[in-house]
């Protein structure tokens, strides 16, 4: 009999209960007892949902107060030593200081979890890091689940993935120098799990979907041989890609089971079925953990039939990856269009799909015939719906030419015209777009959506906020201004709400990092812009100042990546539809007198396939759709873009090919390390490395920002260097924002003054 399980469940809660509890705790409005009670209640609710759906194991260990990678470090006692905290005595405030920073310590670096929009904290590897054990939070969770009567499976980030994702900070020549220590730490942990009565442990090694060199591949066998000696049954879990290159390795490892992502790579199943060991479980990840479309259960059953015949009770049915990346429960979407809702499945519904597949394979189709009929009808209705295709969009796609992706002149010629037009000082200062979204702003938007205030009242309230933002930027002395985006709920949802082909949920929240949640729209049909989206706001803001005002747009790749995308046509085609809609917006902004337009692409790197052999195809179309968006304007119009929390060095030629006049990037958490690649590559256009980490509550002082700018000057020519925060400021409060931006402007002015003084002294020496 086939079994059912999931690799993990969303931890934030259907109504973002964890987010609100965390932020209340951070504001000192509630105590740790209250926070821990919220966590306990969420865990119990999520285990109950899994058990009620009929999975054979509930997953324990997927809950984290901030990030599962940091939780793993805390469990092992391998937290960064620079925080000077005894890992065994780690408190929740200590844990949050590592994640968010403090006045005395900058936060741990953060980056994307493989090719998802979830951000994980980056382990810091130093010669003195230990793996001797830390907090007992996981064992407390295990005891909770067992007390509730659940049959459990524990999930852990694997030791080799943990090592691989970290960064060497000091005292090591290679990450694998720590292999002996980390293996010993996991051995001790697994032994404790066995003593705690844990039957199965899921160990995630998603790095197997990457292109690993021989040095990393060669350590899997000795590592897992060591780990399996005194441990629960190990399910080694791979996901996010095709692992056929490691078929022989995965067959040979002394583990009790292996999980495959058969959504990303269904073709790998047949390779693994051939000569699969008789004592080994094969977990088939066939329910998409990354998207929200209802599964085609008939097609999936056909895929699994041969595996079930071959494996019998050694076949487990599962989600492709953790359900962390999808919303919690579709049942809360009471206002969603009924037809569109019937096409969707959130995490709770995906549990049902996993179990339906198990029961179908186990011969229980009569008992579940009603559920199967409903599933088939929904899939068929979506395939035949007239809402999917738009003749206007199809006609325009057929006329797209290469000429639409080329600016009139080269950057060298454009920048001369732009400098003559704008007359900006050296090291111009700006921000990335958003300013603090206060409770009053959010309440006004919510009241407007509920129909409690009229359009004109809402418009005036938002305009008052724009006036305030512009006034404060002028008081600070910023050189290039933004309108602050008070009218925007989210950088993707806001635009999607004004485009045909997008759908929206009320509670479709997904964790991005820590307490930060996003509510991605979903793209169900052809994308079309019926009218201008941002022109009125930008025009109004520009009327308030003589300084340049940036128009702010989200780019086509990010609009794609941060949405749940239709799966019935190539992603490239959907991206091109979005690009054409945004191109019209860019041209309308220019016609309205907006001479600087920022097209944000923070998800550009995120969309990169995990294997480099697949990079060129993606990068070529990703660059093309950005350039189609940006290239309909005159030379004097300055195009900005923004990217954050990714590694860029290996794709710099394509970033340069985007040909944005100015790029701003996140660099402060890495202490400008991310900028080195731009210098080595000799990135040709203007660049603004972030000097203020907006994801942490600490306010960097002038000297710290000046030091970062000094490092940037060692990489970027003065004439090409801008000064800005890492990212938008919507999550920060006004007092810290004003203080930090004041310090940033002061640092830029100090730098200008030092350059002027140096120039004067040089001239005097010549005289």
C-alpha positions in Angstrom: 0.0 0.0 0.0 1.4 3.4 -1.0 1.9 5.9 1.7 1.4 9.7 1.8 3.4 12.5 3.4 4.4 16.1 2.8 7.9 17.7 3.0 6.7 20.6 5.2 3.7 22.9 5.8 3.6 26.7 5.9 4.4 28.0 9.3 2.9 31.5 9.2 -0.7 30.5 9.8 -3.7 31.0 7.5 -4.2 34.6 8.8 -0.5 35.4 9.4 -0.8 34.7 13.1 3.0 34.1 13.4 3.8 37.4 11.7 1.6 39.4 14.0 2.9 37.6 17.1 6.5 38.2 16.1 6.1 41.9 15.4 4.2 42.4 18.6 7.0 40.7 20.5 9.6 42.8 18.7 7.7 46.0 19.6 7.6 44.9 23.3 3.9 44.8 23.2 3.7 41.1 24.2 5.9 38.8 26.1 7.7 35.6 25.2 5.1 33.4 26.8 2.5 34.8 24.4 4.7 34.3 21.4 5.5 30.7 22.3 1.8 30.0 22.8 1.1 31.3 19.3 3.8 29.0 17.9 2.4 26.0 19.9 -1.1 26.6 18.6 0.0 26.9 15.0 2.0 23.7 15.2 -0.9 21.8 16.7 -3.3 23.2 14.0 -1.0 22.3 11.2 -0.3 18.8 12.5 -4.1 18.3 12.9 -4.7 19.4 9.3 -2.2 16.8 8.0 -3.6 14.0 10.2 -7.2 14.8 9.2 -6.3 14.8 5.5 -5.0 11.2 6.0 -1.2 11.5 5.5 0.7 8.7 7.2 3.2 11.0 9.0 2.9 14.5 10.2 6.0 16.6 9.6 7.8 18.0 12.6 10.7 20.4 12.4 9.3 22.6 9.6 8.3 25.3 12.1 10.8 28.2 12.7 10.5 31.4 14.5 12.3 33.2 11.7 14.1 30.9 9.3 14.6 27.1 9.1 18.3 27.5 8.3 18.9 29.6 11.4 16.8 27.1 13.4 19.2 24.3 12.2 22.2 26.3 13.3 20.6 26.9 16.7 19.8 23.2 17.0 23.4 22.2 16.2 25.0 25.0 18.2 26.6 26.4 15.1 25.3 30.0 15.3 27.8 32.8 14.3 30.5 33.1 16.9 30.7 36.9 16.5 27.5 37.2 18.5 29.3 35.8 21.6 26.3 33.7 22.7 26.6 30.2 24.2 24.6 28.1 21.8 23.2 26.0 24.6 21.9 29.1 26.4 20.5 30.8 23.2 17.4 32.7 23.9 14.7 33.9 21.5 16.0 37.5 21.8 19.5 36.3 21.0 18.1 34.3 18.0 16.3 37.4 16.7 19.4 39.6 17.1 21.2 37.2 14.8 18.4 37.4 12.2 17.6 41.1 12.5 20.7 42.7 13.9 21.0 45.3 16.7 22.7 48.6 17.3 25.9 46.8 18.0 25.8 43.9 15.5 24.7 43.7 11.9 22.3 40.9 11.0 23.3 37.7 9.3 23.4 37.9 5.5 20.3 36.9 3.7 19.8 35.4 0.3 17.3 33.4 -1.8 16.6 29.8 -1.0 17.7 28.3 -4.3 15.3 29.6 -7.0 12.4 30.6 -4.7 11.3 33.9 -3.3 11.9 32.6 0.3 15.0 34.2 1.9 17.2 32.2 4.2 19.9 33.4 6.5 23.4 32.5 5.4 25.5 30.4 7.8 28.9 32.0 8.8 31.8 29.6 8.8 34.8 30.4 10.9 37.6 28.3 12.4 36.0 28.4 15.8 32.4 27.4 14.9 31.2 24.4 16.8 28.5 21.8 16.2 28.3 20.5 19.8 24.6 21.0 20.2 22.4 24.0 21.0 18.7 24.6 21.8 16.2 21.8 22.4 13.3 23.5 20.5 13.0 20.6 18.0 12.8 18.1 20.8 10.1 20.2 22.5 8.1 20.2 19.2 8.5 16.4 18.9 7.2 15.9 22.4 4.2 18.1 21.6 3.3 16.2 18.5 3.7 12.8 20.2 1.6 14.0 23.1 -1.1 14.8 20.6 -1.0 11.2 19.3 0.6 11.9 15.9 2.9 9.5 14.0 5.7 11.8 13.1 8.5 12.4 10.6 11.1 14.9 11.5 12.6 17.2 8.9 16.2 18.6 8.9 18.3 20.7 6.6 21.0 18.2 5.5 24.6 18.7 6.6 26.1 19.0 3.2 23.4 21.5 2.1 24.0 23.5 5.3 27.8 23.6 4.7 27.4 24.5 1.0 25.0 27.4 1.6 27.3 29.0 4.2 30.0 31.5 3.7 33.6 31.3 4.9 34.3 34.3 7.1 37.7 33.5 8.5 40.2 30.7 9.3 39.1 28.1 6.7 40.4 27.3 3.2 37.3 25.3 2.2 33.8 24.8 3.6 34.5 21.0 3.7 37.2 21.7 6.3 34.2 21.6 8.7 32.9 18.2 7.5 34.2 16.2 10.4 32.7 18.6 12.9 29.3 18.8 11.2 29.0 15.1 10.7 29.7 14.5 14.4 27.1 17.1 15.3 24.5 15.4 13.1 25.4 12.0 14.4 24.7 13.2 18.0 21.4 14.8 16.9 20.2 11.7 15.0 21.1 9.5 18.0 19.0 11.8 20.2 16.1 11.7 17.7 16.2 7.9 17.8 16.1 7.8 21.5 13.1 10.2 21.4 11.1 7.6 19.5 11.4 9.2 16.0 10.8 6.6 13.3 11.7 8.6 10.2 13.8 11.6 9.7 13.7 13.6 6.4 17.1 15.1 5.6 16.9 17.7 2.9 19.8 17.8 0.4 18.5 20.1 -2.4 22.1 20.9 -3.4 21.9 17.6 -5.4 19.9 19.5 -7.9 22.9 21.8 -8.5 26.0 21.2 -10.5 28.2 19.9 -7.8 31.9 19.3 -8.3 33.5 16.0 -7.6 34.8 17.2 -4.2 31.2 17.6 -3.0 29.8 14.6 -4.6 32.5 12.4 -3.1 31.6 13.3 0.5 28.0 12.1 0.3 28.8 8.4 0.7 31.1 8.7 3.7 28.8 11.3 5.3 25.6 9.2 5.1 27.4 6.0 6.0 28.4 7.8 9.2 25.0 9.2 9.8 23.0 6.0 9.3 24.8 4.0 12.0 22.6 5.1 14.9 19.7 7.0 13.5 16.0 6.7 12.6 15.2 5.6 9.1 16.6 8.4 6.8 14.6 9.8 3.9 17.1 11.7 1.8 15.2 14.4 0.1 16.0 16.2 -3.2 13.9 18.8 -4.8 13.9 21.8 -7.2 15.4 19.9 -10.1 16.6 16.8 -12.0 19.0 14.6 -10.0 19.6 11.9 -12.6 23.2 12.8 -12.7 23.4 11.3 -9.2 21.3 8.2 -9.8 24.1 5.7 -9.0 25.1 7.7 -5.9 21.5 7.8 -4.6 21.0 4.1 -5.2 24.2 3.3 -3.2 23.7 5.5 -0.1 22.8 3.7 3.1 19.5 5.5 3.6 16.0 4.1 3.9 14.5 6.2 1.2 15.0 8.9 -1.4 12.6 11.7 -2.5 12.4 13.0 -6.1 10.8 16.2 -7.3 8.7 14.8 -10.1 7.0 18.2 -10.8 10.2 19.9 -11.9 11.6 16.7 -13.5 9.0 14.0 -14.1 11.3 12.3 -16.6 13.7 11.2 -13.9 11.2 8.6 -12.5 11.9 5.9 -15.0 15.7 6.2 -14.5 15.3 5.7 -10.8 12.8 2.8 -11.1 15.3 0.8 -13.0 17.2 -1.4 -10.5 15.8 0.5 -7.5 17.1 -1.3 -4.4 14.5 -3.8 -3.0 14.8 -2.4 0.6 14.5 1.3 -0.4 11.5 3.6 -0.3 11.0 6.0 -3.3 9.1 9.2 -2.4 7.4 10.7 -5.5 7.0 14.4 -5.2 4.1 14.8 -7.7 2.0 17.6 -6.1 3.4 21.0 -6.9 4.8 22.7 -3.8 5.6 25.8 -5.7 2.4 26.7 -7.5 -1.3 26.8 -6.7 -3.0 25.1 -9.6 -5.2 22.1 -8.9 -3.4 18.9 -9.9 -4.4 16.8 -12.9 -4.9 13.6 -10.8 -5.6 11.3 -13.7 -2.3 12.3 -15.5 -0.4 12.0 -12.2 -1.9 8.6 -11.5 -0.7 7.5 -15.0 2.8 8.7 -14.2 2.8 6.7 -11.0 1.2 3.5 -12.1 4.4 1.7 -13.1 6.1 2.9 -9.9 3.3 1.5 -7.8 3.4 -1.9 -9.6 7.2 -2.0 -9.1 7.4 -0.7 -5.5 4.1 -1.4 -3.8 4.3 -0.1 -0.2 7.8 1.3 -0.9 6.1 4.1 -2.9 5.4 7.2 -1.0 3.3 10.0 -2.5 4.3 13.6 -1.5 4.5 17.2 -2.4 7.4 18.1 -4.7 9.0 20.2 -2.0 7.8 21.8 1.3 4.5 23.6 1.0 6.2 26.6 2.6 6.0 28.3 -0.8 2.2 28.2 -1.2 -0.6 29.8 0.9 -2.2 27.8 3.7 -5.9 27.2 2.9 -8.2 28.0 0.0 -11.2 27.7 2.3 -10.7 31.2 3.5 -11.2 32.7 0.0 -14.9 33.5 0.3 -14.8 36.4 -2.2 -12.7 34.8 -4.9 -14.4 34.3 -8.3 -15.9 30.8 -8.1 -14.6 29.6 -11.4 -11.1 30.7 -10.7 -11.3 29.3 -7.2 -12.2 25.9 -8.6 -8.9 25.8 -10.5 -6.7 26.3 -7.4 -5.2 24.3 -4.5 -3.4 25.8 -1.5 -1.4 23.8 1.1 -4.4 22.3 2.8 -5.9 21.2 -0.5 -2.6 19.8 -1.6 -2.7 17.5 1.4 -6.0 16.2 0.1 -4.5 15.7 -3.4 -1.6 13.7 -2.0 -4.0 11.5 -0.1 -6.4 11.1 -3.1 -3.5 9.9 -5.2 -2.5 7.4 -2.5 -6.0 6.1 -2.2 -6.4 5.9 -6.0 -3.2 3.8 -6.3 -4.4 1.6 -3.4 -7.6 0.8 -5.2 -10.0 3.0 -3.3 -11.5 4.9 -6.2 -15.1 3.9 -5.5 -14.9 5.5 -2.0 -13.4 8.7 -3.4 -15.3 8.9 -6.7 -17.0 12.2 -5.8 -13.7 13.9 -5.1 -12.2 12.6 -8.3 -15.1 13.7 -10.3 -14.8 17.3 -8.9 -11.1 17.3 -9.6 -11.6 16.2 -13.2 -14.3 18.7 -13.9 -12.2 21.6 -12.6 -9.2 20.6 -14.7 -11.4 20.3 -17.8 -13.1 23.6 -17.2 -9.9 25.4 -16.9 -8.5 23.9 -20.1 -11.6 25.0 -22.1 -12.3 28.4 -20.5 -12.6 31.4 -22.8 -11.0 33.6 -20.1 -7.5 32.3 -20.8 -6.9 33.8 -24.2 -7.1 37.4 -25.4 -7.1 38.0 -29.2 -5.6 41.6 -28.7 -2.6 40.2 -26.8 -2.1 37.4 -29.3 -2.1 39.8 -32.2 0.4 42.1 -30.6 2.8 39.2 -29.7 2.9 38.3 -33.4 4.3 41.8 -34.2 7.1 42.0 -31.6 10.5 42.7 -33.2 14.1 42.8 -32.1 14.2 46.6 -32.7 11.8 47.0 -29.8 14.5 45.8 -27.4 17.2 48.3 -28.3 17.8 51.9 -27.0 18.4 54.6 -29.6 22.0 55.2 -28.4 24.7 53.5 -26.4 25.1 54.1 -22.7 28.1 56.3 -23.2 26.1 58.7 -25.4 23.0 58.5 -23.2 24.7 59.3 -19.9 26.2 62.5 -21.3 22.7 63.7 -22.3 21.3 62.7 -18.9 24.1 64.4 -17.0 23.5 67.6 -19.0 19.8 67.4 -18.3 19.8 66.6 -14.6 23.0 68.3 -13.3 23.3 65.9 -10.4 26.1 66.3 -7.9 28.8 63.6 -7.5 27.5 60.5 -5.6 23.9 61.4 -6.1 21.6 60.2 -3.3 18.2 58.4 -3.8 16.0 55.7 -2.3 14.7 52.5 -3.8 11.0 53.5 -3.9 8.8 52.9 -1.0 8.6 54.8 2.3 7.1 53.7 5.6 3.6 52.2 5.3 2.1 53.5 8.5 -1.0 51.9 10.2 -2.9 55.0 9.0 -2.0 54.3 5.3 -3.0 50.6 5.6 -6.2 51.5 7.3 -7.1 54.0 4.6 -6.4 51.4 1.9 -8.5 48.8 3.7 -11.4 51.2 4.3 -11.3 52.1 0.6 -11.4 48.5 -0.5 -14.3 47.9 1.9 -16.2 50.8 0.4 -16.2 52.7 3.7 -14.6 55.8 2.1 -15.1 57.2 -1.3 -12.6 57.5 -4.1 -12.0 61.2 -3.7 -11.5 60.9 0.0 -9.0 58.0 -0.5 -7.2 59.9 -3.2 -6.7 63.0 -1.0 -5.5 60.9 1.9 -2.9 59.2 -0.3 -1.9 62.5 -1.8 -1.4 63.9 1.7 1.0 61.1 2.3 2.8 61.8 -1.0 3.2 65.4 0.0 4.7 64.4 3.3 7.1 62.0 1.7 8.3 64.6 -0.9 8.6 67.2 1.8 10.7 65.0 4.1 13.0 63.9 1.2 13.6 67.6 0.4 14.3 68.3 4.0 16.8 65.5 4.1 18.5 66.8 0.9 18.1 63.7 -1.3 19.0 64.4 -4.9 16.5 62.1 -6.7 13.1 61.7 -5.1 10.3 59.1 -5.1 6.6 59.5 -4.3 6.8 56.8 -1.5 4.1 54.4 -2.9 1.5 54.8 -0.2 -1.2 53.6 -2.6 0.6 50.3 -3.2 -0.2 47.2 -1.1 2.6 45.1 -2.8 5.0 45.7 -5.6 3.5 42.9 -7.7 -0.1 42.8 -6.6 -0.6 46.5 -7.1 0.2 46.2 -10.8 -1.5 42.9 -11.2 -4.8 44.4 -10.0 -4.7 46.8 -13.0 -3.8 44.2 -15.6 -6.2 41.7 -17.3 -5.2 38.1 -16.9 -4.4 38.4 -13.2 -6.3 37.0 -10.2 -6.1 37.8 -6.5 -6.7 36.3 -3.2 -7.7 37.8 0.2 -5.6 35.4 2.3 -3.1 33.9 -0.1 -0.1 34.9 2.1 3.3 33.3 1.7 6.4 33.8 3.9 9.3 35.7 2.2 11.5 35.9 5.3 11.0 36.3 9.1 7.7 38.1 9.6 7.6 39.4 6.0 4.8 37.9 4.0 3.7 38.5 0.4 0.4 37.7 -1.3 1.3 36.8 -4.8 -1.3 37.2 -7.5 -1.9 34.4 -9.9 -1.8 34.7 -13.7 -4.5 32.6 -15.3 -4.8 34.2 -18.7 -3.2 36.5 -21.3 -1.9 39.8 -19.7 -3.1 43.1 -21.0 -2.9 46.7 -19.8 -6.3 48.4 -20.3 -5.1 51.9 -19.1 -2.2 53.7 -17.4 -1.4 52.5 -13.9 1.0 54.9 -12.2 1.1 58.0 -14.4 -1.2 60.1 -12.2 0.7 59.4 -9.0 4.0 60.2 -10.6 2.7 63.4 -12.2 1.3 64.6 -8.9 4.5 63.9 -7.1 6.6 65.7 -9.7 4.4 68.7 -9.4 5.5 69.1 -5.8 9.2 69.5 -6.4 11.8 70.8 -8.8 14.0 67.8 -8.2 13.8 64.7 -10.5 11.0 62.3 -9.4 11.4 58.7 -10.3 8.5 56.8 -11.8 8.4 53.4 -10.1 7.5 50.1 -11.8 8.0 46.4 -11.1 9.8 44.7 -14.0 8.4 41.9 -16.2 10.7 39.1 -14.8 9.7 40.0 -11.2 6.1 40.3 -12.1 6.4 36.8 -13.4 8.5 35.3 -10.6 6.5 36.7 -7.8 3.2 35.5 -9.1 1.8 32.1 -9.3 2.2 31.6 -13.1 -0.1 29.8 -15.5 1.3 26.4 -16.4 -0.4 26.0 -19.8 2.2 28.0 -21.9 5.9 28.8 -21.7 6.9 31.2 -18.9 8.8 33.2 -21.6 5.5 33.9 -23.4 3.8 35.1 -20.3 6.8 37.3 -19.5 6.7 38.9 -22.9 3.0 39.7 -22.5 3.8 41.5 -19.2 6.7 43.3 -20.8 4.5 44.8 -23.6 2.0 46.0 -21.0 4.8 47.6 -18.9 6.4 49.1 -22.1 3.2 51.1 -22.6 3.4 52.3 -19.0 7.0 53.4 -19.4 6.2 55.4 -22.6 3.2 57.0 -20.9 5.4 58.1 -17.9 7.9 59.7 -20.3 5.1 61.5 -22.2 3.8 62.8 -18.8 7.2 64.4 -18.1 8.8 61.8 -15.9 12.4 61.6 -16.9 13.7 58.9 -14.6 11.9 55.6 -14.5 12.9 52.7 -12.2 12.0 49.2 -13.4 12.7 46.9 -10.4 14.0 43.4 -11.1 14.8 41.9 -7.7 13.7 38.5 -8.9 16.0 38.5 -12.0 18.5 36.1 -10.4 15.8 34.1 -8.7 14.5 32.9 -12.0 17.8 31.4 -13.0 17.7 27.7 -13.6 19.8 25.7 -11.0 22.0 24.2 -13.7 24.2 26.4 -15.8 23.5 24.4 -19.0 20.0 25.9 -18.8 21.1 29.5 -18.1 21.5 30.9 -21.5 17.9 30.1 -22.6 16.4 31.8 -19.5 18.8 34.8 -19.4 18.4 35.6 -23.1 14.6 35.9 -22.8 14.8 37.6 -19.4 17.1 40.3 -20.7 15.0 40.6 -23.8 11.7 41.2 -21.9 13.4 43.8 -19.7 14.8 45.6 -22.7 11.4 45.6 -24.5 10.0 47.2 -21.3 12.7 49.8 -21.1 13.7 50.7 -24.7 10.8 52.8 -26.0 12.1 56.0 -24.5 14.5 58.8 -25.6 18.2 58.9 -24.6 17.6 61.7 -22.0 15.2 59.5 -20.1 17.2 57.6 -17.4 16.2 54.0 -16.8 17.0 52.6 -13.3 16.7 49.1 -12.1 17.0 47.5 -8.7 18.2 44.0 -7.6 18.6 42.5 -4.1 19.5 39.6 -2.0 21.1 37.4 -4.6 24.5 36.4 -5.9 25.1 38.3 -9.2 28.7 37.6 -10.1 28.0 34.6 -12.4 25.4 36.5 -14.5 27.0 39.9 -14.8 27.3 39.8 -18.6 23.5 39.5 -18.8 22.9 42.1 -16.1 25.1 44.5 -18.2 23.2 43.4 -21.3 20.0 44.7 -19.7 21.6 48.1 -20.3 19.8 50.0 -17.5 21.4 53.4 -17.0 21.6 53.0 -13.3 21.4 49.8 -11.2 21.0 49.7 -7.4 21.8 46.6 -5.5 21.8 45.2 -2.0 25.3 45.1 -0.6 25.4 46.3 3.0 24.8 42.9 4.7 27.7 41.4 2.8 29.9 44.4 3.7 30.2 45.3 0.0 31.4 41.8 -0.9 28.7 41.5 -3.6 30.1 44.6 -5.3 33.5 43.0 -6.0 32.2 41.1 -9.0 30.9 44.3 -10.6 34.3 45.8 -10.2 36.1 42.8 -11.6 33.7 42.6 -14.5 34.1 46.4 -15.1 30.4 46.9 -15.1 30.0 49.8 -17.6 26.9 51.7 -16.3 26.1 53.6 -13.2 25.6 51.6 -10.0 24.3 52.3 -6.5 25.4 49.8 -3.9 23.2 49.8 -0.8 24.7 51.3 2.4 21.7 50.8 4.7 20.2 47.4 5.4 16.5 48.1 5.6 15.6 44.6 6.7 17.2 45.1 10.1 16.0 47.6 12.8 19.4 49.1 13.5 20.3 52.5 12.1 23.8 52.6 10.7 25.9 55.6 11.6 27.5 58.1 9.3 31.0 56.6 9.8 29.7 53.1 8.9 28.1 54.3 5.7 31.2 56.4 4.8 33.3 53.3 5.3 31.1 51.3 3.0 31.2 54.0 0.4 35.0 54.0 0.7 35.0 50.3 -0.1 32.6 51.0 -3.1 35.0 53.6 -4.5 37.7 51.0 -4.6 35.5 49.1 -7.1 33.3 51.6 -8.9 34.6 54.8 -10.6 33.4 58.0 -8.8 31.5 59.2 -11.8 29.4 56.0 -11.8 28.7 55.8 -8.1 25.2 56.4 -6.5 24.3 56.4 -2.8 21.1 54.6 -1.6 19.6 52.1 0.8 19.5 48.4 0.0 15.8 48.2 -0.7 12.5 49.9 -0.2 11.6 51.4 3.2 7.9 50.3 3.6 8.6 47.9 6.5 10.5 50.5 8.6 9.2 53.3 10.9 9.5 57.0 10.2 11.9 57.8 13.0 14.5 55.2 12.1 14.0 56.0 8.3 14.7 59.7 8.8 17.7 59.1 11.0 19.2 56.5 8.6 18.6 58.6 5.5 20.0 61.7 7.2 23.1 59.7 8.0 23.3 58.5 4.4 23.0 62.0 3.0 25.7 63.2 5.4 28.0 60.3 4.4 27.6 61.3 0.7 28.2 65.0 1.5 31.4 64.0 3.4 32.6 62.1 0.5 31.9 65.0 -1.9 33.7 67.4 0.4 36.7 65.1 0.7 36.9 64.8 -3.1 36.7 68.6 -3.5 39.3 69.1 -0.9 41.6 66.5 -2.5 41.1 68.2 -5.9 41.9 71.7 -4.5 45.0 70.4 -2.8 46.2 68.7 -6.0 45.6 72.0 -7.9 47.6 73.9 -5.3 50.5 71.5 -5.6 50.4 72.0 -9.3 50.5 75.8 -8.9 
